[in-house]
Amino acid sequence: MLNSGSFPLSWKDSLVFLIPKNTPGKFRPISLTSCFQKIQEKLVLLRLNWWIESSSIIPAYQFKFRKRKSCLDNLGILATEAFNGFASQQAFSIQLNGTSVLSNRTAKFLGIVLDFNLCGHSHASYLVAKCGKLTNVIKSLRGTWWGADPKTLLYSRSVINIISSCTIDRDYNYLVLVLKNKLRSAYIQNIDITLVWIPAHVGILGNETADHLAKEAINKGGPVDYMIPHTDFYESVRETLNKRTKDTLLSLAEHVGSSYFNNFPITPHAWFSKLKLNRLKIVTTCRIRSNHYNLNYSLYRCNIVDSPSCRCGAPQQDINHVLWNCPLLTLYRSSLLESIESLLEKPPPYDVFDLLKKPSTHLITYIISYLRKHNIDV
């Protein structure tokens, strides 16, 4: 490679997988390339970092993916400066794209507005303003002589937030821009339009009428002049990518990872999407489910260690052996078995892969707690 001055053609090929996130419709793309290519890239990256830092090419105040100058380091410095400014009663400002972001003397926490003196004046003002808005809504809906005009636009909260926002996103439906222009025109003509979100449609004549007309238009409505928003095509692209990813994984499963796909079929959402788990528990469980972890049985298959055996003399040190059978790890095993039996209402023996097909937060916590008590990091 160094003599020819060119990279192997295989380095230009990559296999892209879409891993689903907790949020429906969101994915994390993972690109798999040559392992030797990654090692070479790492060597070049380390050399470039050394040369850039030693030559002082990047300014000292430039933070990002730098050693001891990451985004977290920058946030830590900012938090320290803010704390020192508050302690010395000095105001500070942050510049974002040439615009100053001034400090605020109040903070909202758990629905309560806190101020420096903790006297409650700021929270009282907040409550008065909030009650005033609610009173205006009631007046508007009431439509009496002592209230406001009842002609109020009622819509979903998400649309209300988008229309009321001052920002414009490229993913907005073009009809949002049409509505914004109409609101702007009404404002110029001194026409007051109130946007109110009502969390239920039942009992409100305007909303029930709109729902009835919308349902009727599905079956009896004629063609309209509205163009299809580009955001409507996202779902089609997403379905195509999902299908291709699933087909690729299933074709690979005929040669590699067949046991994983037999135990854990492909699902549209991540297995932990409905579980409250931290990163440690998610990563550890994923390693166990994939049967690739930091134990001799798995390391031996990757030619990292010379033997798959356990220190106790068992021929295989796999995750099932460590959890249920290893005589060197009996200290907390009875507690683990009792907890799982109480949770599942099923006596041992257990297979960890069967347990993790539809795991619960408590089950994962029991297993990882047992491993950590024995200082085992899989």
Buried (B, 14 or more C-beta within 10 A) or exposed (E): EEEEEEEEEEBEEEEEBBEBEEEEEEBEEEEEBBEEBEEBEEEEEEEEBEEEEEEEEBEEEEBEEBEEBEEEEBEEEEEEEEEEBBEEEEEBEEEEEEEEEEEEEEEEEEEEBBBEEEEEEBBEEBEEEEEEEEEBBEBBBEEEEEBBEEEBBBBEEEBBEBBEEEEEEEEBBEEBEEBBEEBEEEEEEEEEEEBBBBEEEEEBEBBEEBEEEEEEEEEEEEEEEEEEBEEEEEEEEBEEBBEEBBEEBEEBBEEEBEEBBEBBEEEEBBBBEEBEBEEEBBEBBBBBBBBBBEBBBBBBEEEEBEEBBBEEEBEBBBBBBBBBBBEEBEEBBEEBBEBBEEEBEEEEEBEBBEBBEEBEEBBBBBBBBBBEEBEBEB
